[in-house]
Amino acid sequence: MKTSRWWMWGGCWLGLVGSCQSPKQVDTAGFQPNDPALLQRSVKKLTDVIVYDIFSPPVASRIYAYTSLAAYEAIRFDQPRQYASVTARLNGFDSVPQPQKGKPYSFPLAGLKAFMTVAQKITFSVDTLKTFEKGWLEKYAAVLDQDTYDRSVAFGEAVGKTVLARAARDNYKQTRGFARYSTVPEEGKWQPTQPDYADAIEPYWHAIQPLAMDSARQCEAPLPIAFSLKKSSPYYQELTRVYEIGKNMTDEQKEIARFWDDNAFVSHHTGHATFATKKMTPGGHWMAIATLAARQTKADLPKTAQTYALTAAALFDGFISCWEEK
């Protein structure tokens, strides 16, 4: 009986000590709530996840578009007279929620929350994103009063959900169930190549609903040169020219080629061993260029968010148009 009492009193004492401990201290030294680097790092973390999850270039463009548009639509309220809604001028979006008049918000926090709300629904490595998000959420919580913090997070989530509603209607899910692409046994038609003989990448991407274009065929390109292996044909001459350049590349040409080599997943075969190299997609490359441009021009957070949103929207429609031509 005495032993039981000792355990009981000991448990109460530990509980009392635990309740008296000070809350976790968050290091906010140097933290600036309006710092554009917060969004830049979020885009970089998203790129890391896209590479790790091995999303194809078309799918990656979709991820960048919806996350970047969500971030911008919340952040723009920091300077609403200068930055108008982008989604209001695009296809298929519902009206974005509006902040409550007269209530204080941290729109940078709302924008980052909108970004992550979307990102965590359309990628696989959700835990990685949540861990990253937790770091800056704690910093905002440490510098904002509770009501402003909660209101800003809720607003960001609401904006993110509005963007996700459009994503749910863009025909992406439907294309997951389309019939497997069958090759056409004709000269000049696409065929899988060695060593992997991989399937065609997103053969139905032209069926995705564009953001700004009225259809996948709006920017239709002229017909390509007719396929022909006759040595006198324009096709054969251009083919030969590329082949000869490839055999005699200068160091500068090799460097340029490596810089623009954005093949997201490349398999390597050595004897019986096979391994793969992962790289960022073409879309990720252009988002990185957008980051560089924002840094070099010292763009503030709303301008940086706008840069990402417009770049990503152009990439999204660009892939749809390109795949329509394919």
Summary of the structure (lengths in Angstrom):
residues: 326
radius of gyration: 25.4
end to end distance: 81.6
largest distance: 103.4
contacts: 912
relative contact order: 0.17
helix: 58%
strand: 4%
